[in-house]
Amino acid sequence: MRALIETPPESAIILPKSAVKGDSAAAYIFLFENGIARQRDVKVESIDFERVKVTQGVQSGEKSSKTHHPLCAMGKK
């Protein structure tokens, strides 16, 4: 017996896990507003070993750092 399960497509914001800092209870990313880094708390769900889906805290079109650089800090350009 085989079953075909179809789910409707959904829009999602997907980021590499390397862009998310903290842990599942207090995750955050750095977004860029007018060229300045700002820390933003987010809620994420793991997709696989390399990616997460952002479920809260980021809107489509906002620019985030794809990796966390040690020099990337709040208020830095």
PDB file of N, CA, C and O in Angstrom:
ATOM      1  N   MET A   1       0.839  -1.165   0.000  1.00  0.00           N
ATOM      2  CA  MET A   1       0.000   0.000   0.000  1.00  0.00           C
ATOM      3  C   MET A   1       0.891   1.237   0.000  1.00  0.00           C
ATOM      4  O   MET A   1       1.887   1.290   0.721  1.00  0.00           O
ATOM      5  N   ARG A   2       0.536   2.218  -0.799  1.00  0.00           N
ATOM      6  CA  ARG A   2       1.274   3.476  -0.860  1.00  0.00           C
ATOM      7  C   ARG A   2       0.288   4.609  -0.674  1.00  0.00           C
ATOM      8  O   ARG A   2      -0.859   4.541  -1.116  1.00  0.00           O
ATOM      9  N   ALA A   3       0.753   5.637  -0.017  1.00  0.00           N
ATOM     10  CA  ALA A   3      -0.087   6.818   0.175  1.00  0.00           C
ATOM     11  C   ALA A   3       0.678   8.036  -0.318  1.00  0.00           C
ATOM     12  O   ALA A   3       1.887   8.139  -0.115  1.00  0.00           O
ATOM     13  N   LEU A   4      -0.014   8.945  -0.954  1.00  0.00           N
ATOM     14  CA  LEU A   4       0.569  10.199  -1.402  1.00  0.00           C
ATOM     15  C   LEU A   4      -0.002  11.304  -0.534  1.00  0.00           C
ATOM     16  O   LEU A   4      -1.205  11.561  -0.543  1.00  0.00           O
ATOM     17  N   ILE A   5       0.870  11.950   0.208  1.00  0.00           N
ATOM     18  CA  ILE A   5       0.433  13.029   1.091  1.00  0.00           C
ATOM     19  C   ILE A   5       0.928  14.330   0.502  1.00  0.00           C
ATOM     20  O   ILE A   5       2.133  14.515   0.325  1.00  0.00           O
ATOM     21  N   GLU A   6       0.031  15.217   0.202  1.00  0.00           N
ATOM     22  CA  GLU A   6       0.394  16.514  -0.358  1.00  0.00           C
ATOM     23  C   GLU A   6       0.069  17.607   0.638  1.00  0.00           C
ATOM     24  O   GLU A   6      -0.991  17.603   1.264  1.00  0.00           O
ATOM     25  N   THR A   7       0.989  18.537   0.776  1.00  0.00           N
ATOM     26  CA  THR A   7       0.744  19.688   1.639  1.00  0.00           C
ATOM     27  C   THR A   7       0.888  20.944   0.790  1.00  0.00           C
ATOM     28  O   THR A   7       1.710  20.987  -0.126  1.00  0.00           O
ATOM     29  N   PRO A   8       0.101  21.952   1.087  1.00  0.00           N
ATOM     30  CA  PRO A   8       0.211  23.174   0.296  1.00  0.00           C
ATOM     31  C   PRO A   8       1.552  23.859   0.558  1.00  0.00           C
ATOM     32  O   PRO A   8       2.069  23.808   1.674  1.00  0.00           O
ATOM     33  N   PRO A   9       2.112  24.498  -0.466  1.00  0.00           N
ATOM     34  CA  PRO A   9       3.382  25.208  -0.248  1.00  0.00           C
ATOM     35  C   PRO A   9       3.173  26.377   0.704  1.00  0.00           C
ATOM     36  O   PRO A   9       2.091  26.961   0.764  1.00  0.00           O
ATOM     37  N   GLU A  10       4.215  26.706   1.440  1.00  0.00           N
ATOM     38  CA  GLU A  10       4.137  27.838   2.355  1.00  0.00           C
ATOM     39  C   GLU A  10       5.347  28.734   2.167  1.00  0.00           C
ATOM     40  O   GLU A  10       6.434  28.271   1.820  1.00  0.00           O
ATOM     41  N   SER A  11       5.149  30.002   2.396  1.00  0.00           N
ATOM     42  CA  SER A  11       6.265  30.943   2.355  1.00  0.00           C
ATOM     43  C   SER A  11       6.982  30.875   3.687  1.00  0.00           C
ATOM     44  O   SER A  11       6.353  30.763   4.739  1.00  0.00           O
ATOM     45  N   ALA A  12       8.296  30.944   3.636  1.00  0.00           N
ATOM     46  CA  ALA A  12       9.073  30.882   4.867  1.00  0.00           C
ATOM     47  C   ALA A  12      10.383  31.620   4.684  1.00  0.00           C
ATOM     48  O   ALA A  12      10.899  31.738   3.573  1.00  0.00           O
ATOM     49  N   ILE A  13      10.905  32.108   5.781  1.00  0.00           N
ATOM     50  CA  ILE A  13      12.233  32.713   5.791  1.00  0.00           C
ATOM     51  C   ILE A  13      13.195  31.647   6.290  1.00  0.00           C
ATOM     52  O   ILE A  13      13.094  31.174   7.422  1.00  0.00           O
ATOM     53  N   ILE A  14      14.130  31.278   5.420  1.00  0.00           N
ATOM     54  CA  ILE A  14      15.093  30.225   5.717  1.00  0.00           C
ATOM     55  C   ILE A  14      16.480  30.852   5.834  1.00  0.00           C
ATOM     56  O   ILE A  14      16.895  31.632   4.977  1.00  0.00           O
ATOM     57  N   LEU A  15      17.184  30.504   6.897  1.00  0.00           N
ATOM     58  CA  LEU A  15      18.541  31.005   7.110  1.00  0.00           C
ATOM     59  C   LEU A  15      19.477  29.840   7.398  1.00  0.00           C
ATOM     60  O   LEU A  15      19.038  28.798   7.886  1.00  0.00           O
ATOM     61  N   PRO A  16      20.766  30.007   7.100  1.00  0.00           N
ATOM     62  CA  PRO A  16      21.723  28.992   7.537  1.00  0.00           C
ATOM     63  C   PRO A  16      21.840  29.027   9.062  1.00  0.00           C
ATOM     64  O   PRO A  16      21.739  30.092   9.672  1.00  0.00           O
ATOM     65  N   LYS A  17      22.049  27.878   9.664  1.00  0.00           N
ATOM     66  CA  LYS A  17      22.185  27.836  11.127  1.00  0.00           C
ATOM     67  C   LYS A  17      23.316  28.718  11.614  1.00  0.00           C
ATOM     68  O   LYS A  17      23.281  29.197  12.747  1.00  0.00           O
ATOM     69  N   SER A  18      24.325  28.940  10.775  1.00  0.00           N
ATOM     70  CA  SER A  18      25.463  29.765  11.173  1.00  0.00           C
ATOM     71  C   SER A  18      25.063  31.219  11.404  1.00  0.00           C
ATOM     72  O   SER A  18      25.798  31.957  12.061  1.00  0.00           O
ATOM     73  N   ALA A  19      23.917  31.648  10.881  1.00  0.00           N
ATOM     74  CA  ALA A  19      23.457  33.028  11.065  1.00  0.00           C
ATOM     75  C   ALA A  19      22.759  33.228  12.403  1.00  0.00           C
ATOM     76  O   ALA A  19      22.588  34.362  12.851  1.00  0.00           O
ATOM     77  N   VAL A  20      22.355  32.132  13.044  1.00  0.00           N
ATOM     78  CA  VAL A  20      21.596  32.211  14.290  1.00  0.00           C
ATOM     79  C   VAL A  20      22.514  31.939  15.466  1.00  0.00           C
ATOM     80  O   VAL A  20      23.244  30.948  15.484  1.00  0.00           O
ATOM     81  N   LYS A  21      22.473  32.820  16.438  1.00  0.00           N
ATOM     82  CA  LYS A  21      23.282  32.678  17.648  1.00  0.00           C
ATOM     83  C   LYS A  21      22.368  32.401  18.837  1.00  0.00           C
ATOM     84  O   LYS A  21      21.144  32.475  18.721  1.00  0.00           O
ATOM     85  N   GLY A  22      22.959  32.088  19.960  1.00  0.00           N
ATOM     86  CA  GLY A  22      22.192  31.757  21.153  1.00  0.00           C
ATOM     87  C   GLY A  22      21.766  30.301  21.099  1.00  0.00           C
ATOM     88  O   GLY A  22      22.431  29.471  20.480  1.00  0.00           O
ATOM     89  N   ASP A  23      20.647  29.996  21.754  1.00  0.00           N
ATOM     90  CA  ASP A  23      20.114  28.637  21.733  1.00  0.00           C
ATOM     91  C   ASP A  23      18.626  28.696  21.417  1.00  0.00           C
ATOM     92  O   ASP A  23      18.083  29.773  21.168  1.00  0.00           O
ATOM     93  N   SER A  24      17.974  27.556  21.426  1.00  0.00           N
ATOM     94  CA  SER A  24      16.567  27.523  21.026  1.00  0.00           C
ATOM     95  C   SER A  24      15.674  28.354  21.948  1.00  0.00           C
ATOM     96  O   SER A  24      14.610  28.808  21.527  1.00  0.00           O
ATOM     97  N   ALA A  25      16.087  28.555  23.183  1.00  0.00           N
ATOM     98  CA  ALA A  25      15.293  29.355  24.123  1.00  0.00           C
ATOM     99  C   ALA A  25      15.528  30.851  23.952  1.00  0.00           C
ATOM    100  O   ALA A  25      14.665  31.656  24.301  1.00  0.00           O
ATOM    101  N   ALA A  26      16.692  31.233  23.418  1.00  0.00           N
ATOM    102  CA  ALA A  26      17.032  32.656  23.271  1.00  0.00           C
ATOM    103  C   ALA A  26      17.859  32.870  22.013  1.00  0.00           C
ATOM    104  O   ALA A  26      19.003  33.319  22.086  1.00  0.00           O
ATOM    105  N   ALA A  27      17.282  32.549  20.857  1.00  0.00           N
ATOM    106  CA  ALA A  27      17.993  32.692  19.586  1.00  0.00           C
ATOM    107  C   ALA A  27      17.937  34.140  19.119  1.00  0.00           C
ATOM    108  O   ALA A  27      16.969  34.855  19.376  1.00  0.00           O
ATOM    109  N   TYR A  28      19.005  34.561  18.422  1.00  0.00           N
ATOM    110  CA  TYR A  28      19.014  35.905  17.847  1.00  0.00           C
ATOM    111  C   TYR A  28      19.862  35.919  16.583  1.00  0.00           C
ATOM    112  O   TYR A  28      20.694  35.039  16.362  1.00  0.00           O
ATOM    113  N   ILE A  29      19.632  36.941  15.756  1.00  0.00           N
ATOM    114  CA  ILE A  29      20.413  37.154  14.547  1.00  0.00           C
ATOM    115  C   ILE A  29      20.795  38.629  14.492  1.00  0.00           C
ATOM    116  O   ILE A  29      20.298  39.437  15.277  1.00  0.00           O
ATOM    117  N   PHE A  30      21.678  38.971  13.563  1.00  0.00           N
ATOM    118  CA  PHE A  30      21.996  40.366  13.318  1.00  0.00           C
ATOM    119  C   PHE A  30      21.355  40.789  12.008  1.00  0.00           C
ATOM    120  O   PHE A  30      21.568  40.162  10.971  1.00  0.00           O
ATOM    121  N   LEU A  31      20.567  41.859  12.061  1.00  0.00           N
ATOM    122  CA  LEU A  31      19.963  42.463  10.882  1.00  0.00           C
ATOM    123  C   LEU A  31      20.662  43.771  10.610  1.00  0.00           C
ATOM    124  O   LEU A  31      21.199  44.403  11.520  1.00  0.00           O
ATOM    125  N   PHE A  32      20.655  44.171   9.367  1.00  0.00           N
ATOM    126  CA  PHE A  32      21.267  45.439   8.995  1.00  0.00           C
ATOM    127  C   PHE A  32      20.184  46.460   8.663  1.00  0.00           C
ATOM    128  O   PHE A  32      19.373  46.248   7.761  1.00  0.00           O
ATOM    129  N   GLU A  33      20.178  47.568   9.400  1.00  0.00           N
ATOM    130  CA  GLU A  33      19.254  48.673   9.179  1.00  0.00           C
ATOM    131  C   GLU A  33      20.086  49.894   8.837  1.00  0.00           C
ATOM    132  O   GLU A  33      20.840  50.392   9.674  1.00  0.00           O
ATOM    133  N   ASN A  34      19.952  50.382   7.605  1.00  0.00           N
ATOM    134  CA  ASN A  34      20.747  51.519   7.129  1.00  0.00           C
ATOM    135  C   ASN A  34      22.241  51.266   7.286  1.00  0.00           C
ATOM    136  O   ASN A  34      22.998  52.176   7.624  1.00  0.00           O
ATOM    137  N   GLY A  35      22.661  50.037   7.042  1.00  0.00           N
ATOM    138  CA  GLY A  35      24.074  49.682   7.108  1.00  0.00           C
ATOM    139  C   GLY A  35      24.619  49.444   8.499  1.00  0.00           C
ATOM    140  O   GLY A  35      25.820  49.230   8.659  1.00  0.00           O
ATOM    141  N   ILE A  36      23.767  49.477   9.507  1.00  0.00           N
ATOM    142  CA  ILE A  36      24.204  49.289  10.897  1.00  0.00           C
ATOM    143  C   ILE A  36      23.637  47.971  11.426  1.00  0.00           C
ATOM    144  O   ILE A  36      22.456  47.680  11.238  1.00  0.00           O
ATOM    145  N   ALA A  37      24.483  47.174  12.090  1.00  0.00           N
ATOM    146  CA  ALA A  37      24.066  45.884  12.637  1.00  0.00           C
ATOM    147  C   ALA A  37      23.192  46.084  13.870  1.00  0.00           C
ATOM    148  O   ALA A  37      23.528  46.856  14.767  1.00  0.00           O
ATOM    149  N   ARG A  38      22.066  45.376  13.898  1.00  0.00           N
ATOM    150  CA  ARG A  38      21.156  45.394  15.052  1.00  0.00           C
ATOM    151  C   ARG A  38      20.809  43.959  15.420  1.00  0.00           C
ATOM    152  O   ARG A  38      20.457  43.155  14.557  1.00  0.00           O
ATOM    153  N   GLN A  39      20.911  43.645  16.704  1.00  0.00           N
ATOM    154  CA  GLN A  39      20.558  42.310  17.167  1.00  0.00           C
ATOM    155  C   GLN A  39      19.045  42.201  17.251  1.00  0.00           C
ATOM    156  O   GLN A  39      18.372  43.127  17.703  1.00  0.00           O
ATOM    157  N   ARG A  40      18.508  41.053  16.808  1.00  0.00           N
ATOM    158  CA  ARG A  40      17.064  40.838  16.859  1.00  0.00           C
ATOM    159  C   ARG A  40      16.786  39.434  17.378  1.00  0.00           C
ATOM    160  O   ARG A  40      17.332  38.458  16.864  1.00  0.00           O
ATOM    161  N   ASP A  41      15.940  39.333  18.394  1.00  0.00           N
ATOM    162  CA  ASP A  41      15.518  38.027  18.897  1.00  0.00           C
ATOM    163  C   ASP A  41      14.605  37.371  17.872  1.00  0.00           C
ATOM    164  O   ASP A  41      13.766  38.035  17.263  1.00  0.00           O
ATOM    165  N   VAL A  42      14.769  36.063  17.685  1.00  0.00           N
ATOM    166  CA  VAL A  42      13.953  35.309  16.738  1.00  0.00           C
ATOM    167  C   VAL A  42      13.548  33.977  17.340  1.00  0.00           C
ATOM    168  O   VAL A  42      14.156  33.489  18.293  1.00  0.00           O
ATOM    169  N   LYS A  43      12.514  33.407  16.765  1.00  0.00           N
ATOM    170  CA  LYS A  43      12.107  32.027  17.060  1.00  0.00           C
ATOM    171  C   LYS A  43      12.382  31.244  15.794  1.00  0.00           C
ATOM    172  O   LYS A  43      12.040  31.686  14.697  1.00  0.00           O
ATOM    173  N   VAL A  44      13.005  30.073  15.942  1.00  0.00           N
ATOM    174  CA  VAL A  44      13.360  29.269  14.774  1.00  0.00           C
ATOM    175  C   VAL A  44      12.969  27.811  14.978  1.00  0.00           C
ATOM    176  O   VAL A  44      12.821  27.332  16.102  1.00  0.00           O
ATOM    177  N   GLU A  45      12.810  27.124  13.852  1.00  0.00           N
ATOM    178  CA  GLU A  45      12.589  25.671  13.833  1.00  0.00           C
ATOM    179  C   GLU A  45      13.654  25.063  12.945  1.00  0.00           C
ATOM    180  O   GLU A  45      13.919  25.574  11.856  1.00  0.00           O
ATOM    181  N   SER A  46      14.258  23.999  13.384  1.00  0.00           N
ATOM    182  CA  SER A  46      15.292  23.336  12.597  1.00  0.00           C
ATOM    183  C   SER A  46      14.655  22.643  11.397  1.00  0.00           C
ATOM    184  O   SER A  46      13.625  21.981  11.519  1.00  0.00           O
ATOM    185  N   ILE A  47      15.290  22.808  10.230  1.00  0.00           N
ATOM    186  CA  ILE A  47      14.850  22.115   9.017  1.00  0.00           C
ATOM    187  C   ILE A  47      15.736  20.894   8.790  1.00  0.00           C
ATOM    188  O   ILE A  47      15.246  19.787   8.568  1.00  0.00           O
ATOM    189  N   ASP A  48      17.036  21.112   8.850  1.00  0.00           N
ATOM    190  CA  ASP A  48      18.011  20.043   8.695  1.00  0.00           C
ATOM    191  C   ASP A  48      19.287  20.462   9.427  1.00  0.00           C
ATOM    192  O   ASP A  48      19.252  21.373  10.253  1.00  0.00           O
ATOM    193  N   PHE A  49      20.405  19.810   9.134  1.00  0.00           N
ATOM    194  CA  PHE A  49      21.648  20.109   9.847  1.00  0.00           C
ATOM    195  C   PHE A  49      22.222  21.477   9.514  1.00  0.00           C
ATOM    196  O   PHE A  49      23.057  21.993  10.257  1.00  0.00           O
ATOM    197  N   GLU A  50      21.785  22.073   8.404  1.00  0.00           N
ATOM    198  CA  GLU A  50      22.385  23.324   7.952  1.00  0.00           C
ATOM    199  C   GLU A  50      21.444  24.519   7.949  1.00  0.00           C
ATOM    200  O   GLU A  50      21.913  25.655   7.875  1.00  0.00           O
ATOM    201  N   ARG A  51      20.129  24.306   8.026  1.00  0.00           N
ATOM    202  CA  ARG A  51      19.182  25.403   7.859  1.00  0.00           C
ATOM    203  C   ARG A  51      18.120  25.434   8.957  1.00  0.00           C
ATOM    204  O   ARG A  51      17.790  24.417   9.568  1.00  0.00           O
ATOM    205  N   VAL A  52      17.598  26.647   9.183  1.00  0.00           N
ATOM    206  CA  VAL A  52      16.474  26.832  10.102  1.00  0.00           C
ATOM    207  C   VAL A  52      15.403  27.677   9.427  1.00  0.00           C
ATOM    208  O   VAL A  52      15.692  28.468   8.529  1.00  0.00           O
ATOM    209  N   LYS A  53      14.172  27.500   9.868  1.00  0.00           N
ATOM    210  CA  LYS A  53      13.061  28.329   9.411  1.00  0.00           C
ATOM    211  C   LYS A  53      12.755  29.328  10.519  1.00  0.00           C
ATOM    212  O   LYS A  53      12.547  28.943  11.669  1.00  0.00           O
ATOM    213  N   VAL A  54      12.728  30.602  10.171  1.00  0.00           N
ATOM    214  CA  VAL A  54      12.414  31.648  11.141  1.00  0.00           C
ATOM    215  C   VAL A  54      10.894  31.738  11.248  1.00  0.00           C
ATOM    216  O   VAL A  54      10.208  31.981  10.256  1.00  0.00           O
ATOM    217  N   THR A  55      10.376  31.540  12.454  1.00  0.00           N
ATOM    218  CA  THR A  55       8.919  31.568  12.656  1.00  0.00           C
ATOM    219  C   THR A  55       8.441  32.860  13.297  1.00  0.00           C
ATOM    220  O   THR A  55       7.245  33.151  13.298  1.00  0.00           O
ATOM    221  N   GLN A  56       9.370  33.635  13.842  1.00  0.00           N
ATOM    222  CA  GLN A  56       8.991  34.894  14.486  1.00  0.00           C
ATOM    223  C   GLN A  56      10.216  35.795  14.593  1.00  0.00           C
ATOM    224  O   GLN A  56      11.317  35.325  14.880  1.00  0.00           O
ATOM    225  N   GLY A  57      10.019  37.093  14.362  1.00  0.00           N
ATOM    226  CA  GLY A  57      11.078  38.061  14.607  1.00  0.00           C
ATOM    227  C   GLY A  57      11.684  38.710  13.379  1.00  0.00           C
ATOM    228  O   GLY A  57      12.403  39.700  13.509  1.00  0.00           O
ATOM    229  N   VAL A  58      11.415  38.180  12.178  1.00  0.00           N
ATOM    230  CA  VAL A  58      11.984  38.739  10.953  1.00  0.00           C
ATOM    231  C   VAL A  58      10.880  38.826   9.904  1.00  0.00           C
ATOM    232  O   VAL A  58      10.032  37.941   9.793  1.00  0.00           O
ATOM    233  N   GLN A  59      10.914  39.907   9.143  1.00  0.00           N
ATOM    234  CA  GLN A  59       9.974  40.091   8.051  1.00  0.00           C
ATOM    235  C   GLN A  59      10.688  39.847   6.724  1.00  0.00           C
ATOM    236  O   GLN A  59      11.900  40.037   6.618  1.00  0.00           O
ATOM    237  N   SER A  60       9.948  39.437   5.740  1.00  0.00           N
ATOM    238  CA  SER A  60      10.496  39.261   4.404  1.00  0.00           C
ATOM    239  C   SER A  60      11.104  40.570   3.917  1.00  0.00           C
ATOM    240  O   SER A  60      10.506  41.635   4.074  1.00  0.00           O
ATOM    241  N   GLY A  61      12.287  40.489   3.331  1.00  0.00           N
ATOM    242  CA  GLY A  61      12.953  41.671   2.798  1.00  0.00           C
ATOM    243  C   GLY A  61      13.988  42.285   3.722  1.00  0.00           C
ATOM    244  O   GLY A  61      14.814  43.080   3.274  1.00  0.00           O
ATOM    245  N   GLU A  62      13.962  41.936   5.002  1.00  0.00           N
ATOM    246  CA  GLU A  62      14.980  42.465   5.912  1.00  0.00           C
ATOM    247  C   GLU A  62      16.308  41.771   5.617  1.00  0.00           C
ATOM    248  O   GLU A  62      16.336  40.589   5.277  1.00  0.00           O
ATOM    249  N   LYS A  63      17.398  42.508   5.750  1.00  0.00           N
ATOM    250  CA  LYS A  63      18.732  41.995   5.442  1.00  0.00           C
ATOM    251  C   LYS A  63      19.396  41.471   6.699  1.00  0.00           C
ATOM    252  O   LYS A  63      19.544  42.193   7.684  1.00  0.00           O
ATOM    253  N   SER A  64      19.795  40.206   6.657  1.00  0.00           N
ATOM    254  CA  SER A  64      20.484  39.625   7.811  1.00  0.00           C
ATOM    255  C   SER A  64      21.883  39.193   7.415  1.00  0.00           C
ATOM    256  O   SER A  64      22.191  39.017   6.237  1.00  0.00           O
ATOM    257  N   SER A  65      22.715  39.028   8.419  1.00  0.00           N
ATOM    258  CA  SER A  65      24.044  38.471   8.202  1.00  0.00           C
ATOM    259  C   SER A  65      23.876  36.967   8.058  1.00  0.00           C
ATOM    260  O   SER A  65      23.234  36.330   8.893  1.00  0.00           O
ATOM    261  N   LYS A  66      24.446  36.397   7.009  1.00  0.00           N
ATOM    262  CA  LYS A  66      24.296  34.958   6.786  1.00  0.00           C
ATOM    263  C   LYS A  66      25.220  34.131   7.667  1.00  0.00           C
ATOM    264  O   LYS A  66      25.002  32.936   7.865  1.00  0.00           O
ATOM    265  N   THR A  67      26.241  34.774   8.189  1.00  0.00           N
ATOM    266  CA  THR A  67      27.134  34.122   9.150  1.00  0.00           C
ATOM    267  C   THR A  67      27.406  35.130  10.256  1.00  0.00           C
ATOM    268  O   THR A  67      27.225  36.333  10.072  1.00  0.00           O
ATOM    269  N   HIS A  68      27.828  34.645  11.371  1.00  0.00           N
ATOM    270  CA  HIS A  68      28.152  35.549  12.480  1.00  0.00           C
ATOM    271  C   HIS A  68      29.639  35.822  12.453  1.00  0.00           C
ATOM    272  O   HIS A  68      30.446  34.907  12.615  1.00  0.00           O
ATOM    273  N   HIS A  69      29.999  37.052  12.252  1.00  0.00           N
ATOM    274  CA  HIS A  69      31.407  37.436  12.248  1.00  0.00           C
ATOM    275  C   HIS A  69      31.734  38.009  13.629  1.00  0.00           C
ATOM    276  O   HIS A  69      30.931  38.766  14.175  1.00  0.00           O
ATOM    277  N   PRO A  70      32.888  37.672  14.209  1.00  0.00           N
ATOM    278  CA  PRO A  70      33.226  38.166  15.546  1.00  0.00           C
ATOM    279  C   PRO A  70      33.208  39.698  15.667  1.00  0.00           C
ATOM    280  O   PRO A  70      32.989  40.232  16.754  1.00  0.00           O
ATOM    281  N   LEU A  71      33.436  40.390  14.565  1.00  0.00           N
ATOM    282  CA  LEU A  71      33.441  41.856  14.620  1.00  0.00           C
ATOM    283  C   LEU A  71      32.053  42.452  14.429  1.00  0.00           C
ATOM    284  O   LEU A  71      31.878  43.665  14.544  1.00  0.00           O
ATOM    285  N   CYS A  72      31.066  41.612  14.139  1.00  0.00           N
ATOM    286  CA  CYS A  72      29.692  42.088  13.953  1.00  0.00           C
ATOM    287  C   CYS A  72      29.070  42.279  15.335  1.00  0.00           C
ATOM    288  O   CYS A  72      28.824  41.312  16.055  1.00  0.00           O
ATOM    289  N   ALA A  73      28.826  43.506  15.687  1.00  0.00           N
ATOM    290  CA  ALA A  73      28.263  43.801  16.998  1.00  0.00           C
ATOM    291  C   ALA A  73      27.223  44.905  16.855  1.00  0.00           C
ATOM    292  O   ALA A  73      27.196  45.620  15.853  1.00  0.00           O
ATOM    293  N   MET A  74      26.391  45.031  17.837  1.00  0.00           N
ATOM    294  CA  MET A  74      25.342  46.034  17.823  1.00  0.00           C
ATOM    295  C   MET A  74      25.886  47.405  17.496  1.00  0.00           C
ATOM    296  O   MET A  74      26.862  47.858  18.093  1.00  0.00           O
ATOM    297  N   GLY A  75      25.244  48.068  16.538  1.00  0.00           N
ATOM    298  CA  GLY A  75      25.586  49.427  16.220  1.00  0.00           C
ATOM    299  C   GLY A  75      26.794  49.600  15.321  1.00  0.00           C
ATOM    300  O   GLY A  75      27.155  50.731  14.997  1.00  0.00           O
ATOM    301  N   LYS A  76      27.431  48.511  14.908  1.00  0.00           N
ATOM    302  CA  LYS A  76      28.618  48.597  14.037  1.00  0.00           C
ATOM    303  C   LYS A  76      28.192  48.572  12.581  1.00  0.00           C
ATOM    304  O   LYS A  76      27.209  47.927  12.216  1.00  0.00           O
ATOM    305  N   LYS A  77      28.956  49.294  11.744  1.00  0.00           N
ATOM    306  CA  LYS A  77      28.687  49.297  10.299  1.00  0.00           C
ATOM    307  C   LYS A  77      29.451  48.170   9.636  1.00  0.00           C
ATOM    308  O   LYS A  77      29.364  47.996   8.421  1.00  0.00           O
TER     309      LYS A  77
END
